[in-house]
Amino acid sequence: MGLTIGVDVGGTKVLAGVVDEAGNVLDQTRDNTPKTDPAAIAEVIGSLVASLLENHDVEAVGIGAAGFIDLDRANVLFAPNLVWRDEPLTDRVSKLIDLPIVVENDANCHAWAEYRFGAARDKRDVVAAIIGTGIGGGLIFNGDLYRGGYGIAAEFGHFRAVPDGRLCGCGNHGCWEQYASGMALVREARELATAAPIRTPKLLELAGGDPSAITGPLVTQAAQAGDEGAREAFAIVGRWLGEGLASLAATLDPDCFVVGGGVSDAGALLLEPAAAAFASSLTGRDYRPHAPVVLAELGSSAGLVGAADLARTR
């Protein structure tokens, strides 16, 4: 099979691109996500794909969707951070695009892309943690994408990290993504800026003096400039991330962890405290190999690259 299109549907944007068999993105386009209207999301997908088809001969379309995907890879059963509930996404998009369509969980797409073309391309058993607004996950076992008995495996962000902890968008309390995600980073930074503004001078300067205006990119920018409070926010989130990865290692024993998503763009600010916490929390740590914890390589293109390749290989 030749060219395919991958579509990555996130909470804020929809990114679509034409991808070749080597994982190269030849062309791409994007639009905002109308996240309160399922029909409008499908229309945005259809419009982006149609614009790419004007200049490329494409054989299939893969859609990476932030939610639980059924075994048929057609319907979104549930999306914690979007309005999809039993959403017939394939049927909606098929009315707009006359091509084979595969729908897959967006984090699975990230994991597959890193396994095929990125940081885990020389591994066989891989756990990917995608750190964005929340936490997505993907599992590669013996070179195959593991989807579970109902198609919704690897929702790591929603394992219980703190009994009766913070309320999560999924309806439970204490999910891991409430402590080790982009929203957790922003919450920690805002609390530090409010309680101890003397420790967050650069961060407050970037936010115009308003803690409520702090965003994830501003925390990264301030931390890179040496802001003490911003760096502490990363240290807190990194510790939660590393401890969670250690729990996953006890269960899954992969030969590699890949950390991707927007928050991972901070690089060592996130990875160093995460790796330290992972090493100190790993069960039997003195008597077993430590799987490497590495940064994803494909950046913001990973989701669409993985979706396109999964559409090709289905």
Backbone as CSV, one residue per row, in Angstrom:
resi,resn,N_x,N_y,N_z,CA_x,CA_y,CA_z,C_x,C_y,C_z
1,MET,0.837,-1.189,0.000,0.000,0.000,0.000,0.873,1.239,0.000
2,GLY,0.444,2.276,-0.704,1.218,3.497,-0.820,0.912,4.510,0.255
3,LEU,0.460,5.687,-0.146,0.220,6.767,0.795,-1.079,6.558,1.569
4,THR,-1.051,6.956,2.822,-2.257,6.981,3.646,-2.316,8.317,4.367
5,ILE,-3.489,8.643,4.880,-3.668,9.857,5.670,-3.892,9.480,7.121
6,GLY,-3.208,10.171,8.008,-3.442,10.029,9.430,-4.081,11.295,9.967
7,VAL,-5.046,11.125,10.869,-5.723,12.251,11.503,-5.604,12.085,13.006
8,ASP,-5.119,13.103,13.684,-4.947,13.082,15.133,-5.932,14.077,15.735
9,VAL,-6.967,13.550,16.418,-8.009,14.395,16.996,-7.712,14.596,18.477
10,GLY,-7.337,15.803,18.835,-7.049,16.130,20.219,-8.108,17.033,20.817
11,GLY,-7.903,17.416,22.069,-8.878,18.240,22.762,-8.962,19.651,22.238
12,THR,-7.906,20.136,21.584,-7.899,21.515,21.092,-7.744,21.621,19.581
13,LYS,-7.100,20.613,18.957,-6.868,20.716,17.515,-7.013,19.364,16.844
14,VAL,-7.311,19.408,15.544,-7.325,18.227,14.687,-6.208,18.417,13.673
15,LEU,-5.267,17.465,13.658,-4.115,17.532,12.769,-4.188,16.366,11.792
16,ALA,-4.068,16.646,10.498,-4.133,15.599,9.475,-2.921,15.703,8.558
17,GLY,-2.419,14.541,8.116,-1.257,14.551,7.251,-1.189,13.344,6.341
18,VAL,-0.514,13.516,5.221,-0.251,12.427,4.279,1.081,11.793,4.660
19,VAL,1.098,10.456,4.793,2.271,9.744,5.305,2.654,8.632,4.342
20,ASP,3.959,8.505,4.075,4.414,7.410,3.211,4.790,6.192,4.035
21,GLU,5.260,5.127,3.370,5.517,3.853,4.044,6.690,3.919,5.012
22,ALA,7.542,4.932,4.895,8.673,5.097,5.807,8.345,5.998,6.989
23,GLY,7.094,6.421,7.084,6.694,7.267,8.198,6.945,8.744,7.987
24,ASN,7.268,9.149,6.766,7.507,10.563,6.475,6.196,11.288,6.226
25,VAL,6.045,12.461,6.824,4.856,13.279,6.607,5.115,14.174,5.396
26,LEU,4.360,13.952,4.334,4.580,14.663,3.076,3.793,15.965,2.988
27,ASP,2.691,16.037,3.701,1.844,17.221,3.658,0.943,17.161,4.884
28,GLN,0.577,18.303,5.435,-0.324,18.285,6.577,-1.129,19.573,6.676
29,THR,-2.213,19.474,7.439,-3.090,20.603,7.669,-3.754,20.428,9.030
30,ARG,-4.394,21.488,9.528,-4.956,21.416,10.872,-6.139,22.363,11.002
31,ASP,-6.927,22.134,12.073,-8.046,23.008,12.399,-8.341,22.836,13.886
32,ASN,-9.153,23.708,14.414,-9.541,23.607,15.817,-10.553,22.479,16.009
33,THR,-10.565,21.910,17.210,-11.514,20.845,17.537,-12.798,21.451,18.090
34,PRO,-13.938,21.247,17.429,-15.222,21.690,17.993,-15.706,20.669,19.021
35,LYS,-15.082,20.679,20.192,-15.166,19.532,21.097,-16.519,19.328,21.764
36,THR,-17.473,20.230,21.566,-18.795,20.035,22.152,-19.811,19.496,21.164
37,ASP,-19.386,19.198,19.936,-20.323,18.779,18.888,-19.727,17.618,18.090
38,PRO,-20.166,16.383,18.334,-19.605,15.218,17.626,-19.727,15.318,16.111
39,ALA,-20.872,15.795,15.611,-21.048,15.898,14.163,-20.072,16.899,13.568
40,ALA,-19.824,17.989,14.301,-18.895,19.000,13.807,-17.470,18.476,13.770
41,ILE,-17.103,17.618,14.719,-15.765,17.022,14.701,-15.591,16.185,13.437
42,ALA,-16.589,15.385,13.117,-16.525,14.569,11.900,-16.410,15.449,10.661
43,GLU,-17.111,16.563,10.655,-17.040,17.463,9.507,-15.652,18.076,9.357
44,VAL,-15.032,18.418,10.482,-13.664,18.950,10.422,-12.714,17.893,9.869
45,ILE,-12.856,16.649,10.346,-12.015,15.562,9.824,-12.208,15.425,8.322
46,GLY,-13.474,15.390,7.893,-13.763,15.240,6.472,-13.188,16.373,5.641
47,SER,-13.278,17.589,6.156,-12.770,18.745,5.421,-11.254,18.701,5.288
48,LEU,-10.557,18.340,6.371,-9.099,18.279,6.322,-8.630,17.187,5.360
49,VAL,-9.270,16.027,5.436,-8.897,14.929,4.543,-9.165,15.326,3.089
50,ALA,-10.307,15.931,2.823,-10.636,16.338,1.457,-9.604,17.310,0.899
51,SER,-9.110,18.219,1.735,-8.113,19.171,1.249,-6.808,18.482,0.887
52,LEU,-6.445,17.434,1.642,-5.223,16.691,1.335,-5.389,15.824,0.086
53,LEU,-6.586,15.318,-0.129,-6.839,14.472,-1.298,-6.755,15.243,-2.606
54,GLU,-6.837,16.555,-2.544,-6.732,17.359,-3.755,-5.365,17.216,-4.425
55,ASN,-4.344,16.910,-3.609,-2.983,16.875,-4.148,-2.287,15.525,-3.990
56,HIS,-2.996,14.524,-3.412,-2.336,13.241,-3.150,-3.287,12.089,-3.445
57,ASP,-2.728,11.015,-3.993,-3.470,9.782,-4.246,-3.310,8.896,-3.012
58,VAL,-4.370,8.740,-2.244,-4.319,8.091,-0.936,-5.201,6.855,-0.931
59,GLU,-4.774,5.812,-0.183,-5.483,4.538,-0.213,-6.326,4.256,1.023
60,ALA,-6.062,4.935,2.148,-6.834,4.697,3.369,-6.613,5.855,4.328
61,VAL,-7.494,5.930,5.324,-7.420,6.993,6.331,-7.452,6.362,7.717
62,GLY,-6.509,6.755,8.553,-6.510,6.343,9.953,-6.810,7.545,10.832
63,ILE,-7.696,7.354,11.792,-8.082,8.435,12.691,-7.691,8.059,14.114
64,GLY,-6.846,8.863,14.723,-6.486,8.689,16.121,-7.406,9.530,16.975
65,ALA,-8.208,8.881,17.820,-9.229,9.567,18.608,-8.943,9.412,20.095
66,ALA,-9.101,10.491,20.820,-8.799,10.497,22.258,-9.966,9.901,23.036
67,GLY,-10.036,8.569,23.053,-11.122,7.911,23.765,-11.019,6.399,23.683
68,PHE,-12.031,5.726,24.219,-12.108,4.267,24.169,-12.652,3.868,22.800
69,ILE,-11.928,3.019,22.091,-12.326,2.589,20.749,-12.729,1.119,20.798
70,ASP,-13.831,0.765,20.141,-14.296,-0.614,20.195,-13.382,-1.538,19.384
71,LEU,-13.616,-2.848,19.531,-12.751,-3.831,18.886,-12.776,-3.736,17.363
72,ASP,-13.879,-3.257,16.810,-13.978,-3.123,15.358,-13.219,-1.910,14.840
73,ARG,-12.656,-1.114,15.737,-11.936,0.107,15.373,-12.803,1.008,14.499
74,ALA,-14.038,1.217,14.998,-15.008,2.015,14.243,-15.705,3.064,15.105
75,ASN,-15.944,2.742,16.377,-16.767,3.593,17.229,-15.988,4.047,18.471
76,VAL,-16.238,5.280,18.880,-15.658,5.799,20.117,-16.664,5.546,21.232
77,LEU,-16.324,4.654,22.147,-17.251,4.301,23.214,-17.382,5.418,24.241
78,PHE,-16.241,6.080,24.525,-16.224,7.096,25.578,-14.963,7.916,25.446
79,ALA,-15.083,9.221,25.611,-13.926,10.114,25.579,-13.994,11.033,26.796
80,PRO,-13.094,10.854,27.782,-13.184,11.635,29.013,-13.122,13.142,28.795
81,ASN,-12.363,13.594,27.784,-12.158,15.027,27.614,-12.822,15.601,26.362
82,LEU,-13.687,14.789,25.700,-14.500,15.259,24.580,-15.932,14.762,24.803
83,VAL,-16.838,15.081,23.877,-18.251,14.738,24.094,-18.645,13.411,23.461
84,TRP,-17.685,12.631,22.980,-18.017,11.362,22.350,-18.549,10.353,23.368
85,ARG,-19.740,9.831,23.116,-20.334,8.755,23.893,-21.012,7.827,22.891
86,ASP,-20.500,6.582,22.753,-21.012,5.649,21.730,-21.108,6.344,20.379
87,GLU,-20.034,7.000,20.003,-19.998,7.805,18.784,-19.630,6.960,17.572
88,PRO,-20.504,6.871,16.571,-20.212,6.097,15.343,-19.311,6.901,14.412
89,LEU,-18.070,7.077,14.808,-17.188,7.989,14.093,-16.913,7.531,12.670
90,THR,-16.695,6.231,12.482,-16.433,5.736,11.131,-17.615,5.995,10.206
91,ASP,-18.825,5.726,10.688,-20.008,5.950,9.862,-20.148,7.425,9.490
92,ARG,-19.911,8.294,10.458,-20.044,9.735,10.172,-19.036,10.179,9.112
93,VAL,-17.785,9.768,9.304,-16.739,10.223,8.393,-16.872,9.547,7.035
94,SER,-17.350,8.297,7.010,-17.515,7.576,5.740,-18.511,8.266,4.814
95,LYS,-19.442,9.013,5.382,-20.394,9.753,4.559,-19.739,10.939,3.861
96,LEU,-18.553,11.297,4.349,-17.844,12.451,3.797,-16.630,12.059,2.970
97,ILE,-16.099,10.836,3.207,-14.869,10.383,2.554,-15.085,8.986,1.994
98,ASP,-14.825,8.786,0.723,-15.004,7.476,0.098,-13.677,6.716,0.087
99,LEU,-13.204,6.373,1.286,-11.967,5.611,1.460,-12.120,4.688,2.662
100,PRO,-11.348,3.581,2.723,-11.346,2.767,3.934,-10.885,3.604,5.132
101,ILE,-11.567,3.430,6.263,-11.278,4.222,7.455,-11.040,3.303,8.641
102,VAL,-9.990,3.581,9.389,-9.686,2.875,10.627,-9.645,3.908,11.752
103,VAL,-10.365,3.644,12.837,-10.318,4.508,14.010,-9.535,3.797,15.102
104,GLU,-8.609,4.508,15.728,-7.772,3.929,16.773,-7.587,4.946,17.889
105,ASN,-7.370,4.466,19.085,-7.053,5.357,20.203,-5.810,6.171,19.884
106,ASP,-5.850,7.458,20.202,-4.752,8.341,19.809,-3.432,7.958,20.460
107,ALA,-3.459,7.519,21.716,-2.212,7.120,22.370,-1.660,5.839,21.765
108,ASN,-2.541,4.920,21.342,-2.082,3.743,20.616,-1.352,4.149,19.343
109,CYS,-1.885,5.182,18.681,-1.232,5.672,17.468,0.152,6.225,17.771
110,HIS,0.278,6.997,18.855,1.583,7.517,19.263,2.553,6.367,19.528
111,ALA,2.084,5.376,20.304,2.941,4.247,20.651,3.405,3.503,19.403
112,TRP,2.474,3.259,18.477,2.815,2.529,17.258,3.831,3.300,16.418
113,ALA,3.649,4.608,16.330,4.582,5.422,15.553,5.989,5.378,16.140
114,GLU,6.097,5.472,17.457,7.419,5.426,18.085,8.048,4.044,17.965
115,TYR,7.224,2.999,17.984,7.734,1.642,17.793,8.208,1.419,16.354
116,ARG,7.471,1.922,15.407,7.801,1.698,14.000,8.923,2.614,13.497
117,PHE,8.895,3.875,13.921,9.779,4.858,13.297,10.566,5.727,14.279
118,GLY,10.333,5.574,15.578,10.893,6.522,16.525,11.773,5.925,17.606
119,ALA,11.565,6.356,18.832,12.471,6.053,19.936,12.507,4.577,20.314
120,ALA,11.477,3.799,19.952,11.414,2.381,20.333,11.515,1.450,19.137
121,ARG,12.092,1.926,18.047,12.069,1.118,16.818,12.940,-0.137,16.897
122,ASP,13.826,-0.232,17.896,14.641,-1.435,18.030,14.183,-2.310,19.200
123,LYS,12.968,-2.063,19.706,12.433,-2.813,20.846,11.272,-3.693,20.403
124,ARG,10.894,-4.623,21.301,9.767,-5.504,20.998,8.606,-5.342,21.984
125,ASP,8.914,-4.979,23.223,7.887,-4.817,24.252,7.996,-3.405,24.810
126,VAL,7.011,-2.577,24.507,7.123,-1.141,24.745,5.882,-0.633,25.476
127,VAL,6.106,0.212,26.471,5.032,0.967,27.103,5.239,2.435,26.748
128,ALA,4.219,3.047,26.180,4.272,4.472,25.866,3.309,5.218,26.781
129,ALA,3.797,6.268,27.410,2.966,7.150,28.224,2.931,8.506,27.533
130,ILE,1.757,8.927,27.105,1.601,10.159,26.341,1.072,11.231,27.285
131,ILE,1.937,12.183,27.638,1.626,13.163,28.667,1.173,14.460,28.004
132,GLY,-0.121,14.636,27.923,-0.691,15.865,27.393,-1.572,16.496,28.452
133,THR,-2.758,16.948,28.053,-3.715,17.453,29.043,-3.976,16.378,30.087
134,GLY,-4.198,15.152,29.624,-4.287,13.984,30.501,-3.127,13.054,30.215
135,ILE,-3.320,11.754,30.466,-2.297,10.753,30.167,-2.933,9.652,29.332
136,GLY,-2.386,9.428,28.151,-2.775,8.295,27.337,-1.697,7.236,27.395
137,GLY,-2.038,6.038,26.957,-1.054,4.965,26.997,-1.182,4.043,25.809
138,GLY,-0.081,3.389,25.486,-0.069,2.399,24.432,0.864,1.269,24.786
139,LEU,0.515,0.051,24.361,1.310,-1.144,24.652,1.659,-1.863,23.356
140,ILE,2.923,-2.165,23.198,3.383,-3.023,22.113,3.955,-4.283,22.758
141,PHE,3.345,-5.439,22.478,3.825,-6.705,23.013,4.289,-7.582,21.863
142,ASN,5.557,-7.988,21.911,6.135,-8.851,20.887,5.887,-8.296,19.489
143,GLY,5.990,-6.982,19.372,5.858,-6.338,18.082,4.446,-6.083,17.612
144,ASP,3.436,-6.385,18.445,2.042,-6.161,18.076,1.404,-5.146,19.020
145,LEU,0.510,-4.329,18.486,-0.250,-3.407,19.316,-1.260,-4.197,20.135
146,TYR,-1.180,-4.039,21.458,-2.093,-4.769,22.346,-3.297,-3.885,22.653
147,ARG,-4.510,-4.399,22.352,-5.719,-3.598,22.499,-6.648,-4.127,23.572
148,GLY,-6.396,-5.327,24.100,-7.227,-5.864,25.161,-8.460,-6.584,24.645
149,GLY,-9.210,-7.175,25.560,-10.374,-7.970,25.201,-11.513,-7.165,24.620
150,TYR,-11.603,-5.883,24.957,-12.690,-5.035,24.473,-12.188,-3.848,23.653
151,GLY,-10.879,-3.805,23.397,-10.317,-2.746,22.569,-9.845,-1.524,23.313
152,ILE,-9.931,-1.527,24.648,-9.660,-0.296,25.395,-8.543,-0.474,26.425
153,ALA,-7.566,-1.311,26.106,-6.426,-1.502,27.011,-5.549,-0.254,27.055
154,ALA,-4.677,-0.228,28.052,-3.607,0.771,28.188,-4.110,2.171,28.510
155,GLU,-5.277,2.282,29.146,-5.717,3.592,29.627,-5.039,3.876,30.968
156,PHE,-3.720,4.030,30.899,-2.924,4.185,32.113,-3.327,5.410,32.924
157,GLY,-3.746,6.456,32.243,-4.088,7.679,32.958,-5.182,7.494,33.971
158,HIS,-5.926,6.405,33.856,-7.073,6.202,34.726,-6.904,5.032,35.686
159,PHE,-5.647,4.591,35.896,-5.490,3.688,37.033,-5.438,4.529,38.304
160,ARG,-5.890,3.945,39.410,-6.053,4.680,40.657,-4.705,4.855,41.337
161,ALA,-4.216,6.093,41.364,-2.949,6.395,42.023,-3.143,6.815,43.469
162,VAL,-4.262,7.476,43.763,-4.539,7.989,45.107,-5.979,7.650,45.468
163,PRO,-6.212,6.708,46.369,-7.584,6.394,46.769,-8.311,7.646,47.268
164,ASP,-9.516,7.863,46.752,-10.331,9.031,47.137,-9.590,10.344,46.872
165,GLY,-8.782,10.356,45.812,-8.034,11.563,45.460,-8.852,12.525,44.621
166,ARG,-8.176,13.292,43.786,-8.826,14.329,42.990,-9.844,13.729,42.014
167,LEU,-10.943,14.445,41.814,-11.954,14.014,40.860,-11.392,14.085,39.446
168,CYS,-11.635,13.037,38.669,-11.146,12.954,37.291,-12.315,13.096,36.321
169,GLY,-11.999,13.478,35.097,-13.024,13.603,34.060,-13.710,12.302,33.734
170,CYS,-13.102,11.173,34.094,-13.709,9.865,33.826,-14.790,9.536,34.848
171,GLY,-14.879,10.321,35.932,-15.882,10.072,36.967,-15.329,9.458,38.233
172,ASN,-14.113,8.925,38.188,-13.475,8.359,39.376,-12.635,9.416,40.087
173,HIS,-12.116,9.029,41.225,-11.246,9.907,42.003,-9.845,9.309,42.081
174,GLY,-8.834,10.180,42.011,-7.462,9.748,42.254,-6.752,9.127,41.075
175,CYS,-7.242,9.347,39.844,-6.574,8.772,38.670,-5.179,9.377,38.488
176,TRP,-4.293,8.576,37.924,-2.879,8.975,37.749,-2.765,10.290,36.997
177,GLU,-3.631,10.511,35.995,-3.477,11.717,35.191,-3.809,12.990,35.971
178,GLN,-4.446,12.850,37.113,-4.685,14.026,37.949,-3.417,14.501,38.656
179,TYR,-2.342,13.722,38.581,-1.113,14.044,39.305,0.120,14.109,38.406
180,ALA,0.058,13.544,37.216,1.264,13.434,36.387,1.033,13.885,34.957
181,SER,0.122,14.815,34.741,-0.239,15.247,33.392,-0.007,16.742,33.221
182,GLY,-0.364,17.238,32.026,-0.253,18.661,31.772,-1.149,19.486,32.675
183,MET,-2.373,19.006,32.910,-3.258,19.769,33.792,-2.741,19.754,35.225
184,ALA,-2.088,18.658,35.634,-1.495,18.618,36.962,-0.333,19.605,37.073
185,LEU,0.466,19.698,36.005,1.578,20.647,35.986,1.071,22.076,36.153
186,VAL,0.039,22.432,35.417,-0.514,23.783,35.506,-1.088,24.039,36.897
187,ARG,-1.802,23.050,37.432,-2.369,23.224,38.766,-1.285,23.444,39.813
188,GLU,-0.221,22.643,39.772,0.873,22.808,40.723,1.516,24.188,40.588
189,ALA,1.734,24.612,39.339,2.378,25.902,39.108,1.503,27.055,39.597
190,ARG,0.212,26.981,39.341,-0.695,28.032,39.794,-0.736,28.106,41.317
191,GLU,-0.759,26.939,41.965,-0.783,26.927,43.425,0.500,27.509,44.006
192,LEU,1.637,27.166,43.399,2.910,27.722,43.871,2.964,29.228,43.656
193,ALA,2.488,29.689,42.504,2.519,31.123,42.201,1.609,31.907,43.129
194,THR,0.526,31.279,43.561,-0.405,31.945,44.475,0.124,31.952,45.903
195,ALA,0.644,30.807,46.344,1.078,30.678,47.730,2.457,31.273,47.991
196,ALA,3.342,31.215,46.998,4.726,31.673,47.187,5.198,32.413,45.948
197,PRO,4.627,33.581,45.660,4.987,34.301,44.430,6.461,34.675,44.349
198,ILE,7.131,34.771,45.487,8.554,35.107,45.474,9.374,34.006,44.808
199,ARG,8.833,32.785,44.730,9.537,31.663,44.129,9.212,31.502,42.649
200,THR,8.259,32.287,42.141,7.844,32.144,40.742,7.877,33.486,40.008
201,PRO,8.953,34.252,40.128,8.953,35.595,39.525,8.838,35.579,38.000
202,LYS,9.599,34.707,37.351,9.568,34.649,35.889,8.225,34.137,35.401
203,LEU,7.708,33.135,36.091,6.428,32.557,35.696,5.318,33.595,35.794
204,LEU,5.296,34.352,36.876,4.276,35.386,37.031,4.466,36.512,36.010
205,GLU,5.704,36.822,35.714,5.959,37.834,34.690,5.378,37.404,33.344
206,LEU,5.608,36.147,32.973,5.091,35.636,31.710,3.566,35.589,31.693
207,ALA,2.962,35.397,32.872,1.504,35.299,32.978,0.858,36.649,33.259
208,GLY,1.615,37.728,33.166,1.060,39.057,33.396,0.659,39.290,34.831
209,GLY,1.300,38.579,35.765,1.012,38.743,37.172,-0.202,37.999,37.675
210,ASP,-0.853,37.236,36.808,-2.105,36.552,37.159,-1.879,35.043,37.200
211,PRO,-1.870,34.430,38.382,-1.658,32.975,38.458,-2.661,32.174,37.629
212,SER,-3.883,32.686,37.511,-4.899,31.942,36.748,-4.615,31.938,35.257
213,ALA,-3.694,32.806,34.806,-3.336,32.862,33.381,-2.168,31.947,33.040
214,ILE,-1.653,31.221,34.021,-0.530,30.313,33.779,-0.988,29.126,32.934
215,THR,-0.218,28.805,31.911,-0.478,27.663,31.045,0.739,26.735,31.043
216,GLY,0.556,25.552,30.483,1.660,24.606,30.408,2.879,25.146,29.688
217,PRO,2.720,25.722,28.477,3.887,26.276,27.790,4.593,27.367,28.587
218,LEU,3.840,28.163,29.352,4.474,29.193,30.178,5.283,28.566,31.309
219,VAL,4.793,27.473,31.872,5.550,26.781,32.923,6.865,26.259,32.350
220,THR,6.797,25.685,31.153,8.013,25.190,30.509,8.982,26.334,30.234
221,GLN,8.474,27.423,29.689,9.331,28.568,29.372,9.990,29.129,30.623
222,ALA,9.223,29.262,31.690,9.771,29.797,32.933,10.800,28.846,33.537
223,ALA,10.500,27.545,33.503,11.439,26.563,34.056,12.751,26.570,33.283
224,GLN,12.663,26.683,31.959,13.877,26.739,31.153,14.689,27.998,31.437
225,ALA,14.014,29.050,31.908,14.695,30.294,32.271,15.195,30.291,33.711
226,GLY,14.966,29.162,34.427,15.496,29.025,35.776,14.535,29.350,36.895
227,ASP,13.259,29.580,36.589,12.286,29.902,37.630,12.164,28.749,38.622
228,GLU,12.382,29.029,39.890,12.416,27.984,40.920,11.076,27.278,41.048
229,GLY,9.998,28.051,41.105,8.689,27.445,41.274,8.277,26.594,40.083
230,ALA,8.559,27.063,38.880,8.223,26.287,37.689,8.992,24.973,37.669
231,ARG,10.262,25.042,38.069,11.053,23.809,38.124,10.511,22.854,39.194
232,GLU,10.046,23.408,40.285,9.470,22.548,41.316,8.202,21.868,40.818
233,ALA,7.393,22.592,40.048,6.185,21.991,39.484,6.545,20.793,38.604
234,PHE,7.590,20.939,37.797,8.039,19.811,36.979,8.564,18.671,37.850
235,ALA,9.266,18.998,38.922,9.797,17.961,39.808,8.665,17.153,40.446
236,ILE,7.590,17.841,40.836,6.451,17.157,41.452,5.775,16.238,40.445
237,VAL,5.485,16.776,39.280,4.812,15.978,38.253,5.718,14.839,37.774
238,GLY,7.011,15.123,37.629,7.958,14.091,37.228,8.027,12.948,38.226
239,ARG,7.968,13.289,39.514,7.989,12.233,40.542,6.759,11.342,40.415
240,TRP,5.591,11.944,40.268,4.379,11.152,40.084,4.470,10.283,38.823
241,LEU,5.035,10.838,37.781,5.177,10.083,36.532,6.080,8.878,36.738
242,GLY,7.236,9.084,37.342,8.178,7.992,37.550,7.638,6.902,38.444
243,GLU,6.917,7.292,39.498,6.341,6.287,40.391,5.290,5.457,39.668
244,GLY,4.505,6.113,38.813,3.518,5.369,38.037,4.158,4.403,37.054
245,LEU,5.240,4.846,36.400,5.943,3.956,35.475,6.513,2.741,36.206
246,ALA,6.975,2.938,37.438,7.488,1.805,38.217,6.386,0.796,38.500
247,SER,5.186,1.280,38.779,4.059,0.364,38.987,3.738,-0.401,37.707
248,LEU,3.811,0.282,36.571,3.576,-0.395,35.291,4.656,-1.433,35.005
249,ALA,5.900,-1.123,35.389,6.989,-2.083,35.187,6.751,-3.352,35.993
250,ALA,6.209,-3.195,37.198,5.941,-4.368,38.032,4.896,-5.274,37.391
251,THR,3.989,-4.686,36.639,2.910,-5.454,36.009,3.281,-5.965,34.623
252,LEU,3.939,-5.120,33.825,4.107,-5.394,32.401,5.523,-5.753,31.989
253,ASP,6.526,-5.304,32.740,7.932,-5.617,32.467,8.335,-5.364,31.020
254,PRO,8.137,-4.143,30.505,8.572,-3.855,29.135,10.079,-3.701,29.059
255,ASP,10.623,-3.692,27.846,12.051,-3.415,27.709,12.323,-1.958,27.371
256,CYS,11.252,-1.133,27.363,11.437,0.294,27.102,10.175,1.053,27.490
257,PHE,10.343,2.221,28.107,9.258,3.176,28.309,9.522,4.379,27.418
258,VAL,8.518,4.785,26.664,8.616,5.994,25.853,7.667,7.033,26.431
259,VAL,8.187,8.212,26.719,7.380,9.312,27.241,7.207,10.343,26.137
260,GLY,5.960,10.560,25.723,5.671,11.509,24.659,4.593,12.486,25.068
261,GLY,4.005,13.180,24.090,2.989,14.170,24.366,3.574,15.554,24.574
262,GLY,2.707,16.539,24.647,3.145,17.919,24.714,4.015,18.257,25.894
263,VAL,3.727,17.679,27.062,4.513,17.997,28.253,5.939,17.479,28.112
264,SER,6.129,16.412,27.341,7.470,15.851,27.168,8.386,16.778,26.385
265,ASP,7.812,17.814,25.747,8.648,18.783,25.041,9.603,19.494,25.994
266,ALA,9.309,19.439,27.290,10.193,20.046,28.290,11.474,19.250,28.480
267,GLY,11.542,18.049,27.923,12.769,17.259,27.952,13.210,16.880,29.346
268,ALA,14.448,17.225,29.678,15.049,16.808,30.943,14.306,17.347,32.160
269,LEU,13.635,18.470,32.018,12.867,19.020,33.134,11.847,18.007,33.645
270,LEU,11.276,17.235,32.753,10.328,16.190,33.125,11.011,14.846,33.292
271,LEU,11.899,14.500,32.364,12.444,13.146,32.322,13.379,12.855,33.493
272,GLU,14.187,13.812,33.908,15.142,13.552,34.988,14.453,13.201,36.308
273,PRO,13.476,13.993,36.788,12.800,13.569,38.023,11.986,12.296,37.830
274,ALA,11.453,12.090,36.625,10.694,10.864,36.373,11.602,9.639,36.428
275,ALA,12.768,9.727,35.795,13.700,8.591,35.795,14.209,8.300,37.196
276,ALA,14.456,9.351,37.975,14.933,9.157,39.355,13.863,8.481,40.201
277,ALA,12.618,8.932,40.076,11.536,8.326,40.843,11.277,6.897,40.400
278,PHE,11.390,6.647,39.097,11.228,5.293,38.578,12.273,4.362,39.190
279,ALA,13.526,4.793,39.189,14.613,3.947,39.693,14.457,3.672,41.181
280,SER,13.979,4.652,41.946,13.874,4.478,43.401,12.601,3.751,43.812
281,SER,11.627,3.642,42.897,10.342,3.020,43.234,10.170,1.632,42.640
282,LEU,11.065,1.222,41.772,10.915,-0.043,41.065,10.997,-1.230,42.019
283,THR,10.038,-2.119,41.920,10.030,-3.313,42.763,11.258,-4.179,42.488
284,GLY,11.970,-4.576,43.560,13.164,-5.395,43.396,14.251,-4.702,42.610
285,ARG,14.348,-3.391,42.779,15.209,-2.570,41.912,16.680,-2.965,41.934
286,ASP,17.142,-3.582,43.017,18.552,-3.965,43.089,18.840,-5.303,42.415
287,TYR,17.793,-5.986,41.953,17.974,-7.353,41.470,17.349,-7.587,40.097
288,ARG,17.088,-6.518,39.362,16.448,-6.680,38.056,16.966,-5.615,37.104
289,PRO,16.874,-5.854,35.806,17.210,-4.794,34.839,16.221,-3.639,34.951
290,HIS,16.707,-2.442,34.715,15.859,-1.253,34.691,15.594,-0.878,33.236
291,ALA,14.346,-0.945,32.836,14.011,-0.544,31.469,14.328,0.930,31.272
292,PRO,14.906,1.311,30.146,15.182,2.726,29.910,13.885,3.528,29.776
293,VAL,13.917,4.738,30.298,12.811,5.688,30.151,13.305,6.765,29.199
294,VAL,12.741,6.808,27.991,13.275,7.684,26.945,12.197,8.623,26.427
295,LEU,12.634,9.742,25.885,11.719,10.690,25.270,11.320,10.226,23.875
296,ALA,10.065,10.448,23.525,9.600,10.186,22.161,10.369,11.059,21.176
297,GLU,10.484,10.593,19.952,11.268,11.299,18.941,10.427,12.012,17.884
298,LEU,9.181,11.611,17.709,8.413,12.095,16.566,7.597,13.354,16.851
299,GLY,7.578,13.785,18.103,6.928,15.042,18.438,5.452,15.058,18.108
300,SER,4.970,16.214,17.670,3.540,16.399,17.441,3.012,15.604,16.257
301,SER,3.896,15.047,15.435,3.462,14.256,14.279,3.185,12.798,14.618
302,ALA,3.543,12.357,15.819,3.460,10.936,16.147,2.051,10.382,15.982
303,GLY,1.046,11.112,16.445,-0.315,10.604,16.382,-0.793,10.363,14.974
304,LEU,-0.555,11.312,14.098,-1.034,11.132,12.717,-0.191,10.095,11.975
305,VAL,1.120,10.027,12.274,1.969,9.013,11.634,1.512,7.611,12.034
306,GLY,1.251,7.417,13.328,0.792,6.115,13.785,-0.567,5.744,13.219
307,ALA,-1.497,6.708,13.182,-2.826,6.443,12.622,-2.732,6.058,11.158
308,ALA,-1.893,6.767,10.414,-1.727,6.473,8.987,-1.131,5.091,8.786
309,ASP,-0.136,4.726,9.610,0.505,3.424,9.434,-0.417,2.291,9.851
310,LEU,-1.218,2.488,10.876,-2.176,1.460,11.291,-3.258,1.266,10.234
311,ALA,-3.652,2.343,9.554,-4.592,2.202,8.452,-3.974,1.399,7.317
312,ARG,-2.682,1.564,7.105,-1.968,0.853,6.049,-1.815,-0.628,6.372
313,THR,-1.575,-0.949,7.641,-1.228,-2.321,8.011,-2.431,-3.135,8.470
314,ARG,-3.580,-2.534,8.535,-4.755,-3.297,9.006,-5.056,-4.443,8.036
